[in-house]
Amino acid sequence: MATLKVAIIGKDKLVYEGEADAVFVPTKTGIIEVLPNHTQLVSALGKGEIIVKIKDGDKIFKVTGGVLEVRAKSNVIILADVVKE
């Protein structure tokens, strides 16, 4: 099964890096689900929770804003203003 390569970066450190089956991300216009082979996009993050779906269970991160970038080859980069696990 295809997976995503996910990196969540706070202002001063890498918070999470790994593979995921899906990622739910709060944007300014609502929550979106990013799946493998998702179309490329850039979006402003909203306040809420990022949910990273992995085989061992969900990883949840609280964010207050930032930027989401979905790149080619299922790469997801999240630059968060404030992020807490």
C-alpha positions in Angstrom: 0.0 0.0 0.0 1.3 3.5 -0.8 2.2 5.8 2.0 2.9 9.5 2.6 6.2 10.9 3.7 5.3 13.4 6.4 7.4 16.1 8.1 6.0 18.4 10.8 8.3 21.3 11.7 7.8 23.8 14.5 9.6 27.1 14.7 12.7 25.6 16.3 12.7 21.9 15.7 11.5 18.9 13.7 8.5 17.6 15.6 7.6 14.5 13.5 9.1 12.8 10.5 7.9 9.4 9.1 5.5 7.6 6.9 1.7 7.7 7.2 -1.3 6.2 5.6 -3.2 9.5 5.8 -3.0 13.0 7.4 -5.9 15.1 8.5 -5.0 18.8 8.6 -7.0 21.9 9.8 -6.9 24.6 7.1 -8.4 28.1 7.2 -11.4 26.7 5.2 -11.8 23.4 7.0 -10.2 20.0 7.6 -8.7 18.2 4.7 -7.6 14.6 4.4 -4.3 14.0 2.5 -3.9 10.6 1.0 -1.0 9.1 -1.0 -0.8 10.5 -4.5 -2.8 13.6 -3.4 -2.7 16.5 -5.8 0.0 19.1 -5.0 -1.2 22.1 -3.0 -0.2 24.8 -0.6 -2.6 26.0 2.1 -2.7 28.1 5.3 -3.1 26.1 8.4 -6.0 26.9 10.8 -6.1 26.3 14.5 -6.8 22.7 15.5 -5.3 19.1 15.4 -3.2 17.4 12.8 -3.9 13.7 12.9 -1.3 11.4 11.4 -2.7 8.0 10.6 0.0 5.2 11.0 -0.2 1.5 11.5 0.6 1.7 15.2 -2.1 4.2 15.9 -2.8 7.9 15.4 -0.3 10.7 16.3 -2.0 13.9 17.2 -0.5 17.4 17.2 -2.1 20.6 18.1 -1.4 23.6 15.9 -2.3 27.3 15.9 -1.4 28.1 12.3 1.3 27.8 9.7 1.5 26.3 6.2 0.8 23.0 4.6 2.5 21.9 1.4 1.8 18.7 -0.4 4.5 17.9 -2.9 5.0 15.4 -5.7 5.6 11.8 -4.7 3.4 12.0 -1.6 5.6 14.3 0.4 3.8 16.4 3.0 5.5 19.3 4.7 3.8 21.1 7.6 5.5 24.3 8.9 3.6 25.2 12.1 3.7 28.5 14.0 3.1 26.6 17.3 2.9 22.8 17.5 2.4 20.6 20.5 2.2 16.8 20.7 
